Amino acid sequence: MNEAKFTLTPQNARGVMRSIWDNLNGWFENGNLEITIRPRKSKRSVEQNRRLWKIYGELADKAWSGGRRYSAETWHEYCKGVLLGFDIKAMPDGTEVKMPISTTTLNTAEMAEYQNNIQAWAAIEFGIIWEF
């Protein structure tokens, strides 16, 4: 077993905890276990994803940088790196590649903040007036 995740609610807590207890011996075959309990954060919503790509589309249509426009996909990669940061990934040949952090890691609150930051930055940088 690599990992098991459970979502506890007041309605299912007893059953989930019983299942965990009943399976512990099998899980211990690979060594000690780590248990973390934290509040559940909702993943970003479909509506947020749709809105994010609308923002990137507006950037593609209205933002000029270095005398040219860029695609929504390019703005997606650029904004992730600038606003979320980068991960360094080791490659098989020993080199390292700097990759923007994925927006799929964001929960709903973090996605809302990310979108607000893009819009604020683009309003200042390119004078874009957002109507949504």
N, C-alpha and C positions, 0 to 999 in steps of 0.2 A: 504494500500500500504506500503510495506517495503522499497523498493528502486526502482528507475528508473534511468537508465543510457542512455545517448544519445551520439552519435558521430556526431559532427558538421563538415561539410565541407562547403566550399564556395558555393557549388551547392545546399545543402539541408538546410542551416542555417535558412532561412526564414520559411520554412515549419515546421521544428523541433521546432523552437521558437513559432510558432503559435500553434502547438499541445500542448506544455507546457502551454502556456497562457490559452488555451481553457479548460485544465484539472485542473487548479490550485484549483478551489473551492472544487472539490472532494478530492483532496490531503490534503487540509487544515482541513478536518474532523478529522484527527489524531493529530492535533497540528501544530506548526510552522514547516517550512521546512528549509533545509540548501542546498544551491547551491554552488558547487565548479566548477570552470572552470580552466582547466589545459591542457597543451599540451598532446595529445594522444601518448601513448607509445605502440609500437607494441608488441604483445605477442611473446614469443619465437616461432621459426619456427619448422616445422616438421623435417627439415634438422638438426637443432640444437639438437633436441631431439635424432635423430638417431646417431649423432656424440657423444653426451653425453654417450649413452649406449655403443658405441664403446670404449670410454675412460674407462668406468667401466669394459668392457670386457678385455681390455689390463691389467688393474690392477689385475683382477682375474687371468689372465694367467701368469703374470710376477712378481707380488709383493709378497714377503714373509714377514710376520710380526709375530714375536714370534715363528718362526719355522714352520709356516703354511701359506697356501693360503686361501683366502676368496672369496666368490661368488661375482658376479657383483652386486647383490642386496644388499649384506652386504656393499660393497664399496659405493654404492649409499647412504645408510643411514648414513654411517660414514662421508663421504665427506660433506653431507648436514649439519650435526651437527658441524663439525670442521670449515667449511668455511662460512656457512650461519648463524649458530647459532641455538638457540632452542627457542621454545615457551613452556610456562608452561600451561598445560591444567588441569582444575579442573575436577575431576571425581565424579560420583554420590555418592560414599561412603565417600567423603570428602578428599580423597588423591589427590595429584597432580602428574602429569606425565610430564616428560621432553621429548618433541618431536622435532626432527629436523624440521627446517623451510622447507616447500615444495618448490621444484624448479618450480612448476607451478605458483608461484608468480612472477617469473622473467620475465622481458621483454627481447627483443633481445639483447640489449647492456649488460644488467646484466648477461644474460646467457653466452654470449661470454666471459665476464670477469671471471665468475665462472669456465668455462672450462679451460681458460688459467691458472687460479690459481691452479686447480687440476693438470694440466700437469706440471707446474713449481714445485709444491710440490712433485709430484711423481718422477720427474727427480732428485731432490735433495735427497729425502728420500730413493728411491729404485734404482736409476741409470737408470730409464727407458728412453730410447731414443725414442722420438715420431717421427713417419714418416708422421703424418697428423696433 
